[in-house]
Amino acid sequence: MNFIVALLLAILLGACALALLALSDRRADRAEWDRLTSIQPTAPELFEPGMVSDLPEPAARYFTYMIRPGTPLLPVAEIDMTGQFSLGTKDDPRYQPMEARQILAAPEGFVWAMRTRGGMPVSGSDSGSWTRFRIFGLIPVGRLGGDPDHTRSAFGRYAAEAVIWAPAALLPGPGITWNALGEDTARVTIRHTDLEQAVDVTVDEEGRPFEVTFQRWSNANPEKVHRLQPFGATMSDFRDVEGYRLPFRVEAGNMFGTDDYFPFFLADVTEIRFPRREP
């Protein structure tokens, strides 16, 4: 009997510890979300095509498609999405229905909070500082971050996603450089503190971006060794959002452009917002 009581007490204490850990994670998500929201300018400039007239032609075409003249330049975006997220491999993708919300504030950071639907529920968040996921909302199945490899990999992700969903964050300015790679492809290089990431965007005749590619620092390989390897995304279903034209369908994955390409992220955006701050 004493053994059973001790066992039940240990289970109870373990469950309480896991619940407190999950609560701490959610508070960290909220604190980082609030910090990134505070970066949004209170009196934003308005976009004019002349702001990008000195850029390489495909880059200028990208901006004049993505941002209408007179639109407030708001670099911080919030994105709600549904879709599918793979918990497996190319040979056995095990896609799970998912829903997520994200705040994107390049080059400062991001938070992506996700949960799957169906099967064994997985939930948690990614940010520039951590990756934390749990099953059943309590049991940790992945806790990473706080090291240079994670920071570098995360920076690549949200730099590329800024090209997709937050073009105002990539207008000419400190830490932002644009170069032409071809008639329809431009490269933006983003520098912040000791981080640097180049992202290539390919546009159509109107300037609509349909492909984003970059070399991502990642250990998503059989050797589980961090190294640069191709990552990319395709975009479609563009819609007007507060003066921006943004994609509501995005597919992304590792080894983009190779036979090993595997789109593990299939997102259908449900809403995009640009949070406002009081002056």
Secondary structure as the mmCIF struct_conf table of DSSP 4:
data_model
#
loop_
_struct_conf.conf_type_id
_struct_conf.id
_struct_conf.beg_label_comp_id
_struct_conf.beg_label_asym_id
_struct_conf.beg_label_seq_id
_struct_conf.end_label_comp_id
_struct_conf.end_label_asym_id
_struct_conf.end_label_seq_id
HELX_RH_AL_P HELX_RH_AL_P1 ASN A 2 THR A 37
TURN_TY1_P TURN_TY1_P1 SER A 38 ILE A 39
BEND BEND1 GLN A 40 GLN A 40
BEND BEND2 THR A 42 ALA A 43
HELX_LH_PP_P HELX_LH_PP_P1 PRO A 44 GLU A 45
STRN STRN1 LEU A 46 LEU A 46
HELX_LH_PP_P HELX_LH_PP_P2 PHE A 47 PHE A 47
HELX_RH_3T_P HELX_RH_3T_P1 PRO A 49 VAL A 52
TURN_TY1_P TURN_TY1_P2 SER A 53 ASP A 54
BEND BEND3 LEU A 55 LEU A 55
HELX_RH_AL_P HELX_RH_AL_P2 GLU A 57 MET A 66
STRN STRN2 ILE A 67 ILE A 67
TURN_TY1_P TURN_TY1_P3 PRO A 69 GLY A 70
STRN STRN3 PRO A 72 PRO A 72
STRN STRN4 ALA A 77 SER A 86
BEND BEND4 LEU A 87 GLY A 88
BEND BEND5 LYS A 90 ASP A 92
STRN STRN5 TYR A 95 ALA A 105
TURN_TY1_P TURN_TY1_P4 ALA A 106 GLU A 108
STRN STRN6 GLY A 109 THR A 116
BEND BEND6 GLY A 118 MET A 120
STRN STRN7 VAL A 122 SER A 127
BEND BEND7 GLY A 128 SER A 129
STRN STRN8 TRP A 130 ILE A 135
TURN_TY1_P TURN_TY1_P5 PHE A 136 LEU A 138
STRN STRN9 ILE A 139 GLY A 145
BEND BEND8 GLY A 146 ASP A 147
HELX_RH_AL_P HELX_RH_AL_P3 PRO A 148 TRP A 165
HELX_RH_3T_P HELX_RH_3T_P2 PRO A 167 LEU A 170
BEND BEND9 LEU A 171 PRO A 172
STRN STRN10 GLY A 173 GLY A 173
TURN_TY1_P TURN_TY1_P6 PRO A 174 GLY A 175
STRN STRN11 ILE A 176 ALA A 180
BEND BEND10 GLY A 182 ASP A 184
STRN STRN12 THR A 185 HIS A 192
TURN_TY1_P TURN_TY1_P7 THR A 193 ASP A 194
STRN STRN13 LEU A 195 VAL A 203
TURN_TY1_P TURN_TY1_P8 GLU A 205 GLU A 206
STRN STRN14 PRO A 209 SER A 218
BEND BEND11 ASN A 221 ASN A 221
TURN_TY1_P TURN_TY1_P9 PRO A 222 GLU A 223
STRN STRN15 ARG A 227 VAL A 241
TURN_TY1_P TURN_TY1_P10 GLU A 242 GLY A 243
STRN STRN16 TYR A 244 ASN A 254
BEND BEND12 MET A 255 MET A 255
TURN_TY1_P TURN_TY1_P11 PHE A 256 GLY A 257
BEND BEND13 THR A 258 THR A 258
TURN_TY1_P TURN_TY1_P12 ASP A 259 ASP A 260
STRN STRN17 PHE A 262 ARG A 273
#
